[in-house]
Structure formats: structure tokens, C-alpha cells
Amino acid sequence: MIHCDPGPNVVRAYPVQPDGAGYRAETVDILKGARDPWFRPSDVAAAPDGSLFVADWYGPGVGGHAMGDLQRGRIFRVAPPGTPYRLNPHQPSPLGRRPRPGFEKRIPSSFFW
């Protein structure tokens, strides 16, 4: 399980292992916003290549109080160092659809993954 917690500015994983008749989990921090107080992770998803996409609403507070920026937000890709993202338009997605040609070029962002 992977969890975003915008209050303490962290994305955590909880790897689960069998433990007798039950299970046990440990807490693993994946991303921490210690150097960026506006980092507010709000959602996480697995990408087709196995990396993670993390949505960051980028704001000074939690819960919509005193929203400081309504124009910006960020998407982070989390993967092992040096792992390029590969979008293969010829391979069907897990949902059975293919992205349109040029899909990756239509994503407007100055902070591209």
C-alpha cells in the first residue's frame, strides 16, 4: 500500500509480509518534503512502466485553508535513478486503449519528468 499524507509532506509505502496467521507491515518513506514546505502530496498512481506518479497540489497549508496558489501543481515520477520513462504507443495500456500519437508532447509542463 502507498499513501500520500499532505500534512507532514510525505509519501509512504507499507510493505506487507505474512506473519503467522496475520500480516505485519513496516513504514517506508518514499518522498519527504523537508526542503519544500509547499510540497503537499495528494495522490499516487502506478505508471505503466512500474514507476510511481505523485500529484502535488503545491500549497502553503493543508485542507484548503489560505490556499496560496491556485495556478500551479506538480507531478513527480518516482523511479530508480537513471531509469527513463518509456511510453510505447504501440503497446496496449492495461485498460486496453492505446494513447494517441504525440500524447507525451501535449502535456504542458516546464517541470517535465
Secondary structure, 3 states (H helix, E strand, C coil): CEEEECCCCEEEECCEEEECCEEEECCEEEEECCCCCCCCEEEEEECCCCCEEEEECCCCCCCCCCCCCCCCCEEEEECCCCCCCCCCCCCCCCCCCCCCCCHHHHCCCCCCC
